[in-house]
Amino acid sequence: MTDVITLGWRERLALPQLGIEVLKAKLDTGARSSSLHVDTLEAFEREGDTWLRFSMTVGLRHHPRIVACEAPALDRRVVIDTGGHGSERWFVRTDVLIAGRRFPIDVSLTDRRHMLFPMLLGRSALLGRFAVDPSLSYTQPRSRSAFAEPVLRVIHERHHGQFP
C-alpha cells in the first residue's frame, strides 16, 4: 500500500488529458463521486459509441481560456446532491494530477457555475490515497510542469452544446 498524503479541504489539481494545467477543487469526503463544471455539453455518436463534447472556462478572471474536449461517455448515472435532489449526469474517465500523483478518476460533467469551486473531488478518488484535514488549504505548491500528450482529444474550436 502507498503512503497516504494529507491534503487540505481545497487544493489545486490538473486534468492533463483535458488540457487543464491548474484548477481549484474542493476535496469532499462527504461526496462519493467527483464532478467538473462544464459550460456546454453535447452527446453524440461515433462509430456506434456515445461520446461527449464539452467545454469549460479555465484560468484567471482577467485571462479566461475556453477548453473544449471530446471524450467517450463512461456512463450516465443519477447523482444525489446535498439537498437530496437527484439528477442524471454524464460521466467520463480522465486522469487527475494532484500532490505529485497521477491516476484515473470517474467524473460527472455538470453545471457548477453557482458553486465556489469548478471541481469537486469526491471520496472515491481520495480513498486509499489521501486524507483530508479540514483545517488546511492549498497544501501543495503550484505546479507548472508540462503534461504528457493528451489521450482524450482536445478540440481547439468552440462548440455550443446544451445540457441534456
N, C-alpha and C positions, 0 to 999 in steps of 0.2 A: 504494500500500500504506500502511496506517496504521502509526503508531508502535507498537512492541512495548513494553508496560509490564512491569516486573519485579515479581513478587509473591512472597510467602513460601510455604512449604510448607503453611501453614494460613492461611486468610483467612475473613472474614465476607462473605456474599453474600446476595442476596434472590432470591426467586422470586415476582415480583409477580403473575403470573397465578394463582398458587395461594394468594395472600393471605399469604405468608410474608415479613415485612419484614426479618428477620435470621436467619441460620442459619450455624453454623460448618461449614466444609468443609475437607477435606484436598485439596490440589491434587496430583494423582498423575500424573506423566508416564509412569509405567510401565503405567498402566491406559488402555486405549483408550477405553472408554465411561465415562459418568458414572452414578452411582447415588444413589438417595434412599431413606432409611429410611421405611417405612410400617408402621403398626401393624396396619392392616386393608387388605384388597384383595379386590375382587369384580369379576368381569367380567359384563357384561350387554349385551343387545341393545337398540338404539334405532334405529328406522327402518331396519333392515337392516344397521346398522353395529355393530361391537363397541366398547363404552365401558367405562371402568374407574371404579369408585367406590373411593376410598381415603381413609384418614385417617392423620394423624401428630400427634404431640405436639410442640409447639414452646414456646419460652420458657424462663424460668429454672426451676430445680428447685423453687423455692417458689411459683412462679406459672405453672404449665404451662397451655397452651391447646391444645385439640384443634381442628385444622383438618381439615375433611372436604371432599373435592373430587370432582368428576366431570370426566373428560376423555376424548376419543376415543382409543382404542388406536392407537398408531402401528404397532406390530409386536410380535411375540413371537420372541425370539432366544435362542440358547444363549450364555451368558456363562461364560468360564473364569476361576475365581478364582486367587489367588496360589498355592494348593496344587495347582493343576492339575485341580480338580474342575469339571465343567460343570453348569450348571443353567439351565433355561429361564425367562426373565423377560419380563414385560410392559414395553414402553417407551411413553412419551408424549413429546410435544414441548411444551416450555414455554420462556418467556423466563427468562434469568438476568440479574441486575444485579450487576456486580462492577467495582470500580475505575472507576465512572462510565460504564461501557459496558453496554448492554443488547442482548442478542442471543438468538436461539433455540438451544436445545440439545435433543438426544435424551437422555432419562434413563431408566434402568431403575428399576423400583419393586421393592424387596426388603426383607427383614428385616435391618437393620444394628444391632439393639439391642445386640449384643455388641462393636460397633466404637466407637472413641473419638469419631468424627465421624458425624453423621447423613447427611452428604452427602460424596460423593467426586466431584470434578470431574476428569474424565479428559482425556487429550491431544487428543481430537477437539474438545473445547470450547476448549482452550487454544491450539491450533495457529494460528500467524499473528497471535495477539492478545496473548499473554502469554508471558514467560519466567518460570521458577520458580527462585528462589535458595533452596536448602535451608537456608541459614544465617539466613533471615529468617522472621518470623512476624507476622501481623496488620499488614501494612504500610499498610493503608487506614484512614482514620478511620471511626468508626461513623457510619452514615447514618440519619437519622430522617425522610427525605423521604417525602412521600405518593406513592402509586403511581397510575398511570393505571387506569381502570376495567378490571377483570379480563376477559380474553377467555374463559377457561375458567370454567365455572360453579362457584362456591364454595358448598358446602352448609353450612348452619349447624346442622343436626341431626346427631346421632351415628349412624353406620351400623356394623353389626357384620359385616364380611365376613371371609372366610377366605383364606389364601394358597392358590392353586391347586396 
